[in-house]
Amino acid sequence: MFDALIVKHLKEPLRSAARPLARAGITATQLTLIGALSGLLAAVAIMSDALMIAAVLFGMNRFLDGLDGALARIQGPTERGAFLDIICDFLVYSAIPLAFAVRDPNVGLAAAFLLFSFVGTGSSFLAFSIFAARHGLKNKALKDKSIYYLQGLTEGFETTAVLLLMCLVPEWFEWLAWGFGALCLITTVSRIIEGNRVLRGISTPEPDRLSETN
């Protein structure tokens, strides 16, 4: 919900932080992979009940996720980089609820519900972006993002805030998982409705025309 606004305000600070990295020869893909490792280690820390360490590692993951985008814009964005960035984000987001379920099987149902809701937001996020790219659809509010997706109540900022709060206050995990999962399902439904509205009447290109656009 707040991603576009936050990206707008963090764009210049992150760009300033990324310039020394660019001069040092560090690539955006390297930052993406380091950030992913940090996020997955956060999940391992949760399983080990080292929750403060998990919070720091997850916070580092999210910081590097913003920094790699700023560095990519300096060095020149690539499709490979955007591809890896999206995959790593989804893997880390999913690893955190799984880790809490491993840490305490009693919260497994709430974790499973949250993961189910993540499938809804993730699939609606990616499915629409495929067709938006195919037909050249644009959203000025997302000009700093690598793809055009449908916005909603639960985006990157909200997911980050909730997962971080779970690490800091683990006794709230179940309430947060059920509540945020419900908001994710609302986001999924709103994206389905909006995607249906935007794509209504747009025909799939013929195979030969589709190959020409690729």
ABEGO torsion letter per residue (X at the ends): XAAAAAAAAAAAAAAAAAAAAAAAGBBAAAAAAAAAAAAAAAAAAAAAGBAAAAAAAAAAAAAAAAAAAAAAAAAEBBAAAAAAAAAAAAAAAAAAAAAAAAABAAAAAAAAAAAAAAAAAAAAAAAAAAAAAAAGBBBAAAAABABBBBBBABBAAAAAAAAAAAAABAAAAAAAAAAAAAAAAAAAAAAAAAAAAAABGBBBBBAAAAAAAX
